[in-house]
Amino acid sequence: MSSRTGASAFLAVVLSVVLAGCGTDGGTQPPAGQSPSAATAAPAASEVAASVEPEAAPVNPVEVLARNTRRAYAACGGCGGVLALSGADLQAAIDSLVAEHSKQAGPALTRKNAELALYGPAGTTPKVAGDNVQGYDVLFYDASGKLVLGRQIKTFAGKPNQFPGRLSDAAPNMQYHGELLVQVAPGVDAAAVEGMMKRFWGNRSDARLAVYQNVWVAFRSPDGRPLGLWMPGARGMGVPG
């Protein structure tokens, strides 16, 4: 796809999403068989090296962009997302996320981004998975106990050429489904974020990218400013920050 064609497709899709409104598709549905019980809230780990990533039939990148942008906007703070926690419950959830990510590689998760990570689709309540659980960091359940969305959080301050490996490590733990929220280092701008995604797409075939078709990556600065929403499963597709 040429840059001119890609830009036209991108603008058409984004306009249709905005005009249609957020959250019109009912949210993200995790893989079949996902249990909402506390004991099995987070998907099991499935570490897959980038060199042996699975493959799938190539997908229509514009359709991936449209679908995942709609899902992302329905769940994000500042878009259509809703913060269902308040008071002591909200502060406890923020404390838990910050504490968990202070023990992991990379810079500390800021309280602002921890709070933003707790925004989810309307009608859902967030549950923090807790320490030592591989998979989603925050899970969103509806009133019937159905898992609607899973979100994993990463902080990244490495070199741009290290990002593709971090993304390919994270996605299997999410069962290639849901949102990856990435807090980047201070000073990283939207152009740098787009450059990291280009590195990810650059050395992968369309068949390898298709495995990521139900994953979207939301980048934020340490103070919570959006720096882009990108589709690892659709080459060149995303909403720049």
N, C-alpha and C positions, 0 to 999 in steps of 0.2 A: 504493500500500500504506500503510495507516495505521501509526502508530508502534506501536500495540498488536499488530497483526497481524505487523508486521515483527519485533518483539521475540520473539513466540512462535515464529515460523519460525526465527529465529536460535538460540534456545535449543534447539529440537528438533534442529537440524542439528549444533550444537556437541556436544550430548550423544551423538548417534550417532557423530560422529567420534571422540570420546574413548573410547567403548565399543568401537568397532571397532579402535582402535589406530592408530598412525602408520604410514604407508608401505605401506598395503595395496593401493594401486592400481598399484604398480610404478614410480612416479615420473612426472616430467613428460617428455613426448616433444616435442622441438622440431619445427619445420616439416619436412615431407618434403623430402628432398634435401640436408639439412644435412650437410656434410662434416666429419668429425672430424680432418682433417689440420691440421697446425700452420699451414700457409699460409692456410687458410680457416677457422680456428677461430672467429672472431667474425663475426657476420652483417654484411653490407654496410649502410652507413648509408642511411636513407630518411627524410630530413627532411620532416616534414609539419606545416604550420602548423595551429594549432588551428582556424582559420576554415575550413579545407578538409579536415578529418579525414574519412577514409572512413567508410562506413556498412555495417552488416550487419543481418541479420534479428534482431530482438529475441530475447533468451534468457530462460530461467527463472532469475531471480536466486538462488533458493534452491539450485538445482542448481550454479550457478557458485560460490556460497559453499562448498557441501559439497565439491566437487571440488578447488578451489584451497586450501581449508584443509587438506585431507588431504595435498596435495602439499607445502604449505609446512611443515607439522609434520614431515613425513618428512625435511626437509632443513635444519631450523634447529637452531642450537646451543641446548641446553637443552630440546629436544623430542626428536625421533627422529633428528636429524642426527648424522653421524659426522665426526670430524676425522681424515682419513686421513694427514695430514702430521705430522711430528714433528721435533724437533731442528733441525739446520741448515736442512733443507728448509722447515720451517714458518717459521722466522725470515726466510728469504730471501723467501718468498711474502708475508709481512706487510710486510717492508721495501719490496717492489715496489709493493704496493697503496698504502701510505702515501705513497711518493715520487710515484707517478702522480697521486694526488689532491691533493697539495700544489701541483701546477702548474695546477690547474683553479680555476674560479670557485667561491666558497664557502669555508667553513671547512675546516681540515685534517681528514682522516679520522684517527680515533684508532686506536691499535694494537689496542685491545680490539675495535672493530668490524671492523677488518681481519681479525682472527683469526676472529670470528664469521662473516664472509663466506666463510670457507674450509670451513665445515661443509657437508656435502652428504648426499645419500641414501646409505644403506648400500650398500656394494659399489662405490662410485665413488671416483675420485681427482680432486682439483681441479687445474686448470691456469690460471694467471694469464695473461690475454691480453697484458698489457704496455702500454707507452706508445704513444700515437698510434694506437690501435686503437679505432674506433668500434663499439659493440655491447656484448656482454657483457664484464664485467671478469673474471669467473671462470666457467670452464666445467667441468662435471663429467662424466667419462667412465667407463663401466663397463669391465670386464676385456677385453671384446671391442673396445674402442675406440669404442663407440657413445656419442654425446652424449646424456646423460640430462637435464641441467638447465643452464640458463644464468642467471647472476645479474649484474645491473648494479648499481653502487653510485653513489649521489649524496649529497652533503652539501648541506643547505639551511638557510640562515639569513635568507632574505628575508621579505618581508611575506606574510601568508596569501593575499592575492589574486594573488601571483605564482606560487604553487604549481601551479595548474592548467596553466599554460603549461609549467612545468618537466616535469610528468608527460607532457603531450602531446608534448613534444620527445623525451623519453627512450624512449617506447614504440615508435616506428617503428624505432629503432636495435636494439631487441630483437626485431624482427619480431612485435611484439605477443604475445610468448610468454615466460613465465618470471617470475623474481622481480626486483623493483626494491627494493633495500635502501636506505632513506633515513635518514641520520643527521641529526637536527634539532639546532637550537641549544640551548645550556644554558638551562634554565628552561621549555622547551616541554613541556607535559604532554599526557596522553592526550586530554583534552577539546579542546585546541587542534589536535591532529592530526586528530581527527574533524571539526573545523570546516573544516580545509583540504580534506578529502575532500568535504564537503558543497558547498564552492565548486566543486570539479571537477564533481560531478554536476549542480549547479544549472543550468548554462547549456548542457547537452548533452542531446540527445534520446536515447531508448532505443536508436535505431538507431546513433547515434554511439558510445554506451557499449558496445554489443555487440561492437565491434571489439576491445575490451580484455578479452574474456571469459576469456582464458588468461593474463592478467597479474595478479599480486598484489603489493601494496606492503607491505613490512615496515618499520615505523618503529622507530628505536632512539635513545635518548639518547646523548650522547657517551661515557658509561661503559658502554654496551651494554645498558641496561635496555629491555625491549620496551615500546613505546608504542602498539601496535595493529597489527593485520593487516587490511588493507582491500582490497576488490575494486573496482577502478575500472570494471569491466564490469558491475557489478550494483548498481544504485542503492540506497544505504542498507545494503549488506551488508558485514559485517566482524566481527572479533573485537576489541573494545576492549582497550586496553592495561591 
